[in-house]
Amino acid sequence: MKNKIVEFLKDESGQTSTEYILLVAVVAVIILKFKDTLQEKLEGLIGSVFTRADQELGEL
């Protein structure tokens, strides 16, 4: 019985899914922390893309 418990504790086959979950959690926390900054940058980028598109279409 002791050997089975030791084998179970040494088994690392489930580590990859746990690591992926932790990585996703860390990325989610970073996104939530910098949400306002990211939102401002995205709005600026989208605004400049549409402004440029309007300028190009206006020249036609």
N, CA, C and O atoms as CSV, one atom per row, in Angstrom:
chain,resi,resn,atom,element,x,y,z
A,1,MET,N,N,0.826,-1.189,0.000
A,1,MET,CA,C,0.000,0.000,0.000
A,1,MET,C,C,0.876,1.261,0.000
A,1,MET,O,O,0.574,2.233,-0.693
A,2,LYS,N,N,1.946,1.236,0.772
A,2,LYS,CA,C,2.850,2.380,0.843
A,2,LYS,C,C,3.461,2.658,-0.529
A,2,LYS,O,O,3.607,3.815,-0.923
A,3,ASN,N,N,3.814,1.604,-1.252
A,3,ASN,CA,C,4.404,1.771,-2.583
A,3,ASN,C,C,3.423,2.436,-3.548
A,3,ASN,O,O,3.824,3.262,-4.368
A,4,LYS,N,N,2.152,2.084,-3.458
A,4,LYS,CA,C,1.137,2.680,-4.331
A,4,LYS,C,C,0.992,4.175,-4.051
A,4,LYS,O,O,0.845,4.968,-4.981
A,5,ILE,N,N,1.031,4.558,-2.790
A,5,ILE,CA,C,0.919,5.974,-2.428
A,5,ILE,C,C,2.133,6.740,-2.947
A,5,ILE,O,O,1.985,7.842,-3.476
A,6,VAL,N,N,3.304,6.186,-2.807
A,6,VAL,CA,C,4.530,6.831,-3.280
A,6,VAL,C,C,4.486,6.969,-4.800
A,6,VAL,O,O,4.860,8.010,-5.338
A,7,GLU,N,N,4.031,5.927,-5.494
A,7,GLU,CA,C,3.913,5.985,-6.950
A,7,GLU,C,C,2.920,7.070,-7.371
A,7,GLU,O,O,3.154,7.797,-8.337
A,8,PHE,N,N,1.808,7.170,-6.633
A,8,PHE,CA,C,0.804,8.195,-6.951
A,8,PHE,C,C,1.382,9.599,-6.772
A,8,PHE,O,O,1.147,10.472,-7.608
A,9,LEU,N,N,2.123,9.823,-5.710
A,9,LEU,CA,C,2.704,11.140,-5.448
A,9,LEU,C,C,3.799,11.500,-6.451
A,9,LEU,O,O,4.008,12.679,-6.739
A,10,LYS,N,N,4.492,10.507,-6.979
A,10,LYS,CA,C,5.563,10.767,-7.948
A,10,LYS,C,C,5.043,10.893,-9.378
A,10,LYS,O,O,5.763,11.351,-10.266
A,11,ASP,N,N,3.801,10.490,-9.597
A,11,ASP,CA,C,3.219,10.539,-10.941
A,11,ASP,C,C,3.063,11.992,-11.377
A,11,ASP,O,O,2.410,12.774,-10.686
A,12,GLU,N,N,3.651,12.366,-12.512
A,12,GLU,CA,C,3.607,13.735,-13.010
A,12,GLU,C,C,2.799,13.862,-14.295
A,12,GLU,O,O,2.908,14.876,-14.984
A,13,SER,N,N,2.005,12.877,-14.631
A,13,SER,CA,C,1.278,12.909,-15.901
A,13,SER,C,C,0.221,14.002,-15.946
A,13,SER,O,O,-0.100,14.485,-17.031
A,14,GLY,N,N,-0.328,14.407,-14.816
A,14,GLY,CA,C,-1.353,15.443,-14.800
A,14,GLY,C,C,-0.805,16.847,-14.666
A,14,GLY,O,O,-1.585,17.797,-14.599
A,15,GLN,N,N,0.478,17.011,-14.626
A,15,GLN,CA,C,1.064,18.322,-14.401
A,15,GLN,C,C,0.825,19.281,-15.549
A,15,GLN,O,O,0.666,20.479,-15.317
A,16,THR,N,N,0.796,18.802,-16.759
A,16,THR,CA,C,0.691,19.724,-17.888
A,16,THR,C,C,-0.633,20.483,-17.877
A,16,THR,O,O,-0.641,21.689,-18.123
A,17,SER,N,N,-1.738,19.821,-17.602
A,17,SER,CA,C,-3.024,20.526,-17.579
A,17,SER,C,C,-3.072,21.526,-16.435
A,17,SER,O,O,-3.628,22.613,-16.587
A,18,THR,N,N,-2.503,21.176,-15.307
A,18,THR,CA,C,-2.463,22.096,-14.171
A,18,THR,C,C,-1.626,23.321,-14.515
A,18,THR,O,O,-2.001,24.444,-14.177
A,19,GLU,N,N,-0.524,23.118,-15.169
A,19,GLU,CA,C,0.328,24.239,-15.557
A,19,GLU,C,C,-0.376,25.147,-16.550
A,19,GLU,O,O,-0.252,26.369,-16.460
A,20,TYR,N,N,-1.113,24.578,-17.494
A,20,TYR,CA,C,-1.854,25.395,-18.452
A,20,TYR,C,C,-2.928,26.217,-17.751
A,20,TYR,O,O,-3.129,27.388,-18.077
A,21,ILE,N,N,-3.608,25.616,-16.802
A,21,ILE,CA,C,-4.647,26.338,-16.053
A,21,ILE,C,C,-4.031,27.498,-15.278
A,21,ILE,O,O,-4.586,28.597,-15.262
A,22,LEU,N,N,-2.895,27.263,-14.642
A,22,LEU,CA,C,-2.218,28.337,-13.908
A,22,LEU,C,C,-1.757,29.444,-14.849
A,22,LEU,O,O,-1.846,30.624,-14.510
A,23,LEU,N,N,-1.271,29.077,-16.014
A,23,LEU,CA,C,-0.833,30.070,-16.995
A,23,LEU,C,C,-2.002,30.927,-17.459
A,23,LEU,O,O,-1.872,32.147,-17.562
A,24,VAL,N,N,-3.131,30.310,-17.737
A,24,VAL,CA,C,-4.319,31.054,-18.154
A,24,VAL,C,C,-4.783,31.973,-17.032
A,24,VAL,O,O,-5.199,33.103,-17.288
A,25,ALA,N,N,-4.716,31.500,-15.801
A,25,ALA,CA,C,-5.116,32.327,-14.660
A,25,ALA,C,C,-4.208,33.550,-14.518
A,25,ALA,O,O,-4.689,34.653,-14.258
A,26,VAL,N,N,-2.914,33.360,-14.686
A,26,VAL,CA,C,-1.976,34.483,-14.589
A,26,VAL,C,C,-2.239,35.495,-15.702
A,26,VAL,O,O,-2.239,36.700,-15.454
A,27,VAL,N,N,-2.463,35.019,-16.915
A,27,VAL,CA,C,-2.751,35.925,-18.032
A,27,VAL,C,C,-4.048,36.684,-17.768
A,27,VAL,O,O,-4.133,37.879,-18.048
A,28,ALA,N,N,-5.054,36.005,-17.235
A,28,ALA,CA,C,-6.330,36.665,-16.935
A,28,ALA,C,C,-6.146,37.753,-15.884
A,28,ALA,O,O,-6.731,38.830,-16.001
A,29,VAL,N,N,-5.345,37.486,-14.866
A,29,VAL,CA,C,-5.099,38.495,-13.827
A,29,VAL,C,C,-4.372,39.699,-14.418
A,29,VAL,O,O,-4.698,40.840,-14.090
A,30,ILE,N,N,-3.401,39.459,-15.276
A,30,ILE,CA,C,-2.668,40.562,-15.915
A,30,ILE,C,C,-3.608,41.389,-16.776
A,30,ILE,O,O,-3.545,42.618,-16.750
A,31,ILE,N,N,-4.470,40.743,-17.533
A,31,ILE,CA,C,-5.416,41.466,-18.385
A,31,ILE,C,C,-6.374,42.299,-17.537
A,31,ILE,O,O,-6.663,43.449,-17.869
A,32,LEU,N,N,-6.864,41.720,-16.445
A,32,LEU,CA,C,-7.775,42.477,-15.582
A,32,LEU,C,C,-7.071,43.651,-14.915
A,32,LEU,O,O,-7.673,44.707,-14.723
A,33,LYS,N,N,-5.806,43.477,-14.562
A,33,LYS,CA,C,-5.059,44.556,-13.902
A,33,LYS,C,C,-4.832,45.728,-14.850
A,33,LYS,O,O,-4.932,46.885,-14.440
A,34,PHE,N,N,-4.531,45.442,-16.102
A,34,PHE,CA,C,-4.232,46.491,-17.067
A,34,PHE,C,C,-5.373,46.722,-18.050
A,34,PHE,O,O,-5.149,47.181,-19.170
A,35,LYS,N,N,-6.588,46.405,-17.635
A,35,LYS,CA,C,-7.752,46.503,-18.508
A,35,LYS,C,C,-7.954,47.913,-19.052
A,35,LYS,O,O,-8.188,48.082,-20.249
A,36,ASP,N,N,-7.869,48.914,-18.204
A,36,ASP,CA,C,-8.104,50.284,-18.644
A,36,ASP,C,C,-7.060,50.738,-19.658
A,36,ASP,O,O,-7.394,51.358,-20.668
A,37,THR,N,N,-5.800,50.427,-19.385
A,37,THR,CA,C,-4.726,50.798,-20.303
A,37,THR,C,C,-4.894,50.093,-21.637
A,37,THR,O,O,-4.759,50.712,-22.693
A,38,LEU,N,N,-5.190,48.795,-21.592
A,38,LEU,CA,C,-5.392,48.048,-22.833
A,38,LEU,C,C,-6.584,48.585,-23.620
A,38,LEU,O,O,-6.540,48.664,-24.848
A,39,GLN,N,N,-7.638,48.951,-22.913
A,39,GLN,CA,C,-8.825,49.470,-23.577
A,39,GLN,C,C,-8.512,50.786,-24.277
A,39,GLN,O,O,-8.943,51.001,-25.410
A,40,GLU,N,N,-7.771,51.665,-23.619
A,40,GLU,CA,C,-7.398,52.944,-24.233
A,40,GLU,C,C,-6.546,52.724,-25.482
A,40,GLU,O,O,-6.774,53.357,-26.513
A,41,LYS,N,N,-5.564,51.824,-25.387
A,41,LYS,CA,C,-4.686,51.558,-26.528
A,41,LYS,C,C,-5.470,50.973,-27.698
A,41,LYS,O,O,-5.267,51.367,-28.846
A,42,LEU,N,N,-6.369,50.030,-27.406
A,42,LEU,CA,C,-7.175,49.424,-28.476
A,42,LEU,C,C,-8.094,50.443,-29.127
A,42,LEU,O,O,-8.234,50.466,-30.350
A,43,GLU,N,N,-8.722,51.290,-28.311
A,43,GLU,CA,C,-9.608,52.306,-28.874
A,43,GLU,C,C,-8.815,53.272,-29.754
A,43,GLU,O,O,-9.292,53.680,-30.813
A,44,GLY,N,N,-7.612,53.639,-29.324
A,44,GLY,CA,C,-6.769,54.511,-30.141
A,44,GLY,C,C,-6.369,53.858,-31.450
A,44,GLY,O,O,-6.393,54.490,-32.506
A,45,LEU,N,N,-6.003,52.589,-31.373
A,45,LEU,CA,C,-5.609,51.854,-32.576
A,45,LEU,C,C,-6.774,51.720,-33.548
A,45,LEU,O,O,-6.618,51.953,-34.747
A,46,ILE,N,N,-7.924,51.351,-33.039
A,46,ILE,CA,C,-9.099,51.195,-33.899
A,46,ILE,C,C,-9.499,52.538,-34.495
A,46,ILE,O,O,-9.854,52.631,-35.670
A,47,GLY,N,N,-9.438,53.573,-33.670
A,47,GLY,CA,C,-9.776,54.911,-34.172
A,47,GLY,C,C,-8.843,55.352,-35.287
A,47,GLY,O,O,-9.288,55.919,-36.285
A,48,SER,N,N,-7.551,55.094,-35.124
A,48,SER,CA,C,-6.607,55.498,-36.167
A,48,SER,C,C,-6.788,54.675,-37.438
A,48,SER,O,O,-6.610,55.198,-38.539
A,49,VAL,N,N,-7.135,53.409,-37.306
A,49,VAL,CA,C,-7.377,52.568,-38.489
A,49,VAL,C,C,-8.586,53.087,-39.266
A,49,VAL,O,O,-8.534,53.214,-40.489
A,50,PHE,N,N,-9.676,53.386,-38.551
A,50,PHE,CA,C,-10.868,53.862,-39.244
A,50,PHE,C,C,-10.669,55.273,-39.800
A,50,PHE,O,O,-11.206,55.595,-40.860
A,51,THR,N,N,-9.913,56.111,-39.109
A,51,THR,CA,C,-9.624,57.440,-39.629
A,51,THR,C,C,-8.826,57.338,-40.917
A,51,THR,O,O,-9.114,58.028,-41.894
A,52,ARG,N,N,-7.829,56.478,-40.910
A,52,ARG,CA,C,-7.002,56.281,-42.114
A,52,ARG,C,C,-7.840,55.709,-43.260
A,52,ARG,O,O,-7.682,56.113,-44.412
A,53,ALA,N,N,-8.730,54.770,-42.940
A,53,ALA,CA,C,-9.595,54.186,-43.974
A,53,ALA,C,C,-10.524,55.246,-44.559
A,53,ALA,O,O,-10.742,55.285,-45.770
A,54,ASP,N,N,-11.070,56.104,-43.702
A,54,ASP,CA,C,-11.933,57.178,-44.197
A,54,ASP,C,C,-11.158,58.134,-45.086
A,54,ASP,O,O,-11.676,58.583,-46.109
A,55,GLN,N,N,-9.923,58.454,-44.714
A,55,GLN,CA,C,-9.083,59.328,-45.532
A,55,GLN,C,C,-8.801,58.708,-46.898
A,55,GLN,O,O,-8.888,59.383,-47.924
A,56,GLU,N,N,-8.467,57.435,-46.903
A,56,GLU,CA,C,-8.162,56.752,-48.164
A,56,GLU,C,C,-9.398,56.682,-49.050
A,56,GLU,O,O,-9.310,56.889,-50.260
A,57,LEU,N,N,-10.541,56.392,-48.456
A,57,LEU,CA,C,-11.770,56.321,-49.237
A,57,LEU,C,C,-12.214,57.696,-49.720
A,57,LEU,O,O,-12.822,57.816,-50.784
A,58,GLY,N,N,-11.914,58.730,-48.946
A,58,GLY,CA,C,-12.264,60.095,-49.346
A,58,GLY,C,C,-11.444,60.576,-50.524
A,58,GLY,O,O,-11.889,61.443,-51.276
A,59,GLU,N,N,-10.252,60.026,-50.696
A,59,GLU,CA,C,-9.387,60.420,-51.798
A,59,GLU,C,C,-9.807,59.780,-53.113
A,59,GLU,O,O,-9.378,60.218,-54.181
A,60,LEU,N,N,-10.639,58.753,-53.046
A,60,LEU,CA,C,-11.080,58.071,-54.277
A,60,LEU,C,C,-12.072,58.900,-54.955
A,60,LEU,O,O,-12.578,58.520,-56.012
